């Protein structure tokens, strides 16, 4: 149809064709007359697909708490982060966010969120309701008081961060919540008394009422039939879920594409977007298969190894390819940018503790910013003044004679007129 | 309070005190004058607690299809059965009940149900909806046709047997139903398309509409959080369940009281009666622990052994003691009277293939008809003409001067007047 098109990769993008779209640009002069044979430079500026990671490592940097080489190292890590990731998950664990009752860490988290936003990274808050990492001062309070405080805490965080953090894990790990027995907490008895679905309703209704524009997730590590049954009950009860969160911590080894996609298929049948919220793959020894609660595995040292890093890079690439290839998946969030301070001390980072990128980082960057990305490309308009831009859905920019126009490539074919400055 | 009481066992009944009750009988003459120092013989005639077993082995006998030694052996087995069990689960597996479309085995099942009823045994039908043992002729039909036929089949069976079979497994094994992959069937696609809860609603609403007095169960072998989540969703959706069915096939070994009661506690918190619908314990080698679907274990021969029989007897006693000791449990159904033709060829029967009772049969009989039972007992009324009968809840009979009166011992203290014939 149009004389000039661009398409990054071609064949590799076939496997993920549902991720691409097409927008036709028509270059006109200030009279509206199409300009044939005119040079247009197009480039992608952002992915529509969510490539997320945790933002836990940047609170000090964002709040100016680092100096000297520590600050420089953090800035370097930040550059690696923002080059690949479009979304940061921020820690709102109640017990760490408000260890002393009435003194929440709001200001510090706000500065962190702003710091990310200023670098083009969207934010997600994790989690509003969970039975783990609870404040001590909640223990021993009567259940109705716990519920009142939990509701207030949801409204407070969602309200304070509205416009800055508009995606939330409204509630985390509900399947196990009422029967959780790996540590005293005030939320398990509440969930047991209320029941799972009323507890979920509490989380979603409070968050929704406070920020009607928020994207609210149910998130779980239990991907068995239990989660299916829970979701079906929640949907049947009329609680509005915006996306289903699926954790995939793979400290015990990559599950493989077949198992992963079969799991995704099971949850895709509810017609809701799927967010792979917590993905980790180790670049060292695997955790023994007999461990059930990953938190129970404590080792003094868990190094990243050359063989482990090669395996991790291969698995990261396969994992992302397969998930980006599934139409129901809207985002994949990796659970760690660096090994320094990683959960369980596991070498799940994409960057080593010394700040050097692992092969997994390079592999993921190559997918996100090369194979699935439209770098600046020079096109020429056809006789009707048109160029067709076909690429991964997201935000783009077109430059004509030094004037820049933003446009999008979406699910439906798009059209946009570019007014060229007088040449 | 009263001068004369009876109580079988005393101390052993303390552990199951919530199972007992008290009824005070007052013996009067035909003028209504209390008769002091008068002999009353009381005896229990039926347990309120449901001691069930499958009735699958008696279809031929009940329908007069046996002769000679086969008939005699079946009669002997029937005597053992009716001496202990108060409820029989009858097989309504659709694929066997109606292997040829339009020719259901109604008459034969009805005679079997009547045969049991005439022997004082109540009936339960199993199951109205299930994805296994499906008729071949259902395969390949469009889903809406499958649903229509499934609904008709529920109404037909529940309607035809109302008054005779008033307890039903309305639906069986829903947790796995939409993701079941161990055999083509028409119900899995239906459950997948409808969702678990609407499928459950279909089963309960059709059965309820047909027989409003029926006791309708949800029944499952998956006793994990998945079943909890399913139940919570069903209750939240407003589907009325009369009892929660819990399968406990223990071919891989007795779970022990602690595990069993912890499981029962998890399901007791919904405030519904619990029926242990399918219990089996082997009196031979255990099935290897790595088998997930018990149906996958096929062995040419699986004998009952002396050591196995001793173990089974011990486990049967512990199992029944612990469950009868839990207030939420209303019935325990054992899954097999005899090893002959037992599911999977496993020696789970309480009677050997040759018709001789195993030690487990004797152990269970001793509990049900001795320790937890009031045999004929002679009491004398006090100066106000009264005797107090304290025992396991159920039906009783009192004889005074050759006149017999039925009475009950229930949860609440009871009183009843017996008019003695002129002496």
Interface residues (C-beta under 8 A of the other chain):
Chain A: X175 X176 X178 X179 X192 X195 X196 X197 X198 X222 X224 X225 X226 X227 X228 X229 X230 X232 X233 X234 X235 X236 X237 X266 X269
Chain B: X175 X176 X178 X179 X192 X195 X196 X197 X198 X222 X224 X225 X226 X227 X228 X229 X230 X232 X233 X234 X235 X236 X237 X266 X269
